[in-house]
Amino acid sequence: MANTDVPRPPARSGTVIDAGRLWAGGAATACVAALVAAVGVLVFNSVLDVRLVQPPLLLTPTGSLVVNYALTAFVAALVATGVAHLLAATTPRPRLFFGWIVGLATVATMVVPFAAEAAVAAKVCTAAINLVVGIAIASLLTGVLSRTVRTGR
């Protein structure tokens, strides 16, 4: 007869990640980030006639600043989705760490234009675009994480 007085180990807790929805949300976030970047470049270049700084990390597969900025923002959002997935799978409180990582990366992208030789208006406008792209990525992916990551007890 089995001894029923032997304590059982506590139930294991685990994190359940709906990876399909996480990456679908990441792809949607990438589209929004690309549109934010494109609209920002169009507004500052075409409407306000400010010649923006071309940051060194800007992907340049085309000769169009609008397209290059949009592609860079798209890729940045996909990279952020990968970081979010990694954090969700490996860390406690992944949204907290994700917020810090994206926040600091956004600040870094805002500082980079100020190292270039350009007019102050160009630096400020480029930093503003980077800020809004960073806010879009952080807020959207944090929401996606909230809906796609569950901690089981």
C-alpha positions as CSV (number, residue, x, y, z in Angstrom):
1,M,0.0,0.0,0.0
2,A,1.3,3.5,-0.9
3,N,2.1,5.9,1.8
4,T,-0.2,9.0,1.4
5,D,1.7,11.0,3.9
6,V,4.6,11.6,1.6
7,P,4.5,15.3,0.4
8,R,4.2,15.8,-3.3
9,P,6.3,18.3,-5.1
10,P,4.4,21.5,-5.9
11,A,2.8,21.7,-9.3
12,R,5.2,23.2,-11.8
13,S,4.4,26.6,-13.2
14,G,5.1,27.3,-16.8
15,T,4.8,29.9,-19.4
16,V,2.5,29.3,-22.3
17,I,3.3,31.4,-25.4
18,D,0.9,31.5,-28.3
19,A,3.7,32.0,-30.8
20,G,1.5,32.2,-33.9
21,R,-0.5,35.1,-32.4
22,L,2.7,36.7,-31.0
23,W,4.3,36.8,-34.4
24,A,1.1,37.8,-36.2
25,G,1.0,40.7,-33.8
26,G,4.6,41.4,-34.4
27,A,4.0,41.5,-38.2
28,A,1.1,43.9,-37.7
29,T,3.3,46.0,-35.4
30,A,6.0,46.0,-38.1
31,C,3.5,47.3,-40.7
32,V,2.4,50.1,-38.3
33,A,6.0,51.0,-37.5
34,A,6.8,51.2,-41.2
35,L,3.8,53.4,-41.9
36,V,4.7,55.7,-38.9
37,A,8.3,56.0,-40.3
38,A,7.0,56.7,-43.9
39,V,4.5,59.3,-42.7
40,G,7.1,61.0,-40.5
41,V,9.6,61.3,-43.4
42,L,6.9,62.5,-45.8
43,V,5.7,65.1,-43.3
44,F,9.1,66.5,-42.5
45,N,10.6,66.2,-46.0
46,S,7.7,67.2,-48.1
47,V,5.4,69.3,-46.0
48,L,7.9,71.0,-43.6
49,D,10.8,71.0,-46.1
50,V,13.3,69.6,-43.5
51,R,16.1,67.6,-44.9
52,L,16.4,64.7,-42.4
53,V,19.5,63.0,-41.1
54,Q,20.2,59.6,-42.6
55,P,21.1,57.5,-39.5
56,P,24.0,55.1,-39.9
57,L,21.7,52.1,-39.0
58,L,19.2,52.9,-41.7
59,L,18.8,50.1,-44.2
60,T,19.5,51.4,-47.7
61,P,18.3,49.0,-50.3
62,T,16.7,51.8,-52.4
63,G,17.4,55.4,-53.2
64,S,14.3,56.5,-51.4
65,L,14.6,57.8,-47.8
66,V,10.8,57.1,-47.3
67,V,11.2,53.5,-48.3
68,N,14.4,52.9,-46.5
69,Y,13.1,54.4,-43.3
70,A,9.9,52.3,-43.5
71,L,11.9,49.1,-44.2
72,T,14.2,49.8,-41.3
73,A,11.2,50.4,-38.9
74,F,9.6,47.2,-40.2
75,V,12.8,45.1,-39.5
76,A,13.2,46.8,-36.1
77,A,9.7,45.7,-35.1
78,L,10.4,42.2,-36.2
79,V,13.6,42.1,-34.2
80,A,11.7,43.5,-31.2
81,T,9.2,40.7,-31.6
82,G,12.0,38.2,-31.5
83,V,13.3,39.9,-28.3
84,A,9.8,39.8,-26.8
85,H,9.5,36.1,-27.6
86,L,12.9,35.3,-26.1
87,L,12.1,37.3,-23.0
88,A,8.6,35.6,-22.6
89,A,10.2,32.2,-22.8
90,T,13.1,32.9,-20.5
91,T,12.5,35.7,-18.0
92,P,10.1,36.5,-15.2
93,R,8.0,39.6,-16.0
94,P,9.0,39.7,-19.7
95,R,6.9,42.9,-20.4
96,L,8.9,44.8,-17.8
97,F,12.3,43.8,-19.3
98,F,10.9,44.4,-22.8
99,G,9.8,47.9,-21.9
100,W,13.2,48.7,-20.7
101,I,15.0,47.3,-23.7
102,V,12.8,49.0,-26.3
103,G,12.8,52.2,-24.3
104,L,16.6,52.4,-24.1
105,A,16.9,51.3,-27.8
106,T,14.5,54.2,-28.7
107,V,16.5,56.7,-26.7
108,A,19.7,55.5,-28.5
109,T,18.0,56.0,-31.9
110,M,17.0,59.4,-30.8
111,V,20.6,60.4,-29.8
112,V,22.3,59.1,-33.0
113,P,21.1,61.9,-35.3
114,F,22.7,64.5,-33.0
115,A,26.1,63.0,-33.8
116,A,25.7,63.8,-37.5
117,E,26.7,67.0,-39.3
118,A,23.3,68.5,-40.0
119,A,21.0,71.4,-39.1
120,V,19.5,71.2,-35.7
121,A,16.0,71.0,-37.2
122,A,17.0,68.0,-39.2
123,K,18.4,66.3,-36.0
124,V,15.3,67.1,-34.0
125,C,12.9,65.9,-36.7
126,T,14.8,62.7,-37.2
127,A,14.8,62.1,-33.5
128,A,11.1,62.7,-33.4
129,I,10.4,60.1,-36.0
130,N,12.5,57.6,-34.1
131,L,10.7,58.4,-30.9
132,V,7.2,57.8,-32.4
133,V,8.4,54.6,-34.1
134,G,9.8,53.4,-30.8
135,I,6.6,54.3,-29.0
136,A,4.5,52.4,-31.6
137,I,6.7,49.3,-31.3
138,A,6.8,49.4,-27.5
139,S,3.1,50.0,-26.9
140,L,1.8,47.6,-29.6
141,L,4.2,44.7,-28.7
142,T,3.6,45.1,-25.0
143,G,-0.1,44.7,-25.7
144,V,0.6,41.7,-27.9
145,L,2.6,40.1,-25.1
146,S,-0.3,40.7,-22.7
147,R,-2.6,38.7,-25.0
148,T,-0.3,35.9,-26.1
149,V,1.8,35.0,-23.0
150,R,0.2,33.2,-20.0
151,T,1.9,32.1,-16.9
152,G,0.4,28.8,-15.6
153,R,0.4,27.8,-12.0
